[in-house]
Amino acid sequence: MAADFMATWKPTQPFVPFLAMTHFAAILQALKLHRDGPAYTWNGVPGSTWPINFYLTSTLLDGTVCRRQGFGMSKKSHSYMKLALEVAERAAGRGEVPVGAVIVQDGKLLVRAGNRVEADNDPTAHAEILAIRAAAGILGTPRLSGCDLYVTLEPCAMCAAAISMARIRRLYFGAYDPKGGGVENGPRFFGQPTCHHTPDVYGGIAESECGELLKEFFRELRS
């Protein structure tokens, strides 16, 4: 069982009486978002494993009771995102856009990486790409099917494609990116017919912290 899930369950009906009593309003909203959103959200596609440890409180979901992608995450998920934030802060100190990523396998941290576009004069040196390359080198395989990636910003289309090619198991991201994102925004790469592997996707983890780091960076850049 993956270390960042407390429990999983394969329901025969997408409605649990106990949860209905305790989180009725949140579940109704979740069902609406799942209906309106792309098929990969909420990990609720037929035959998938639904997490039953719903963390719907503002403490864990950044002030929002129910996000489109925000279920089944334990406190450990947030600790990994905190590590990614620390890497992003160091990237900002180098003059890079503050994005950080970490890759975890079976509850063990494999790699962490921050943006190095400016330092390496490489437009592809996004945190996710660097983390994937490093993890593949450590494991000696281009397919990271047992790995989860945490990144502070919604991946762009390039990084989403790399995540798919690497067969990342789960993607967790912090701030949404309406202008440059490629997962929930823009091309929504994982929903395209040319995408041959779709990870489970969870967004909005520590969203305000991730978003504020980026806003502060660009405020200082403009000043």
Disulfide bonds with the S-S distance in Angstrom:
none
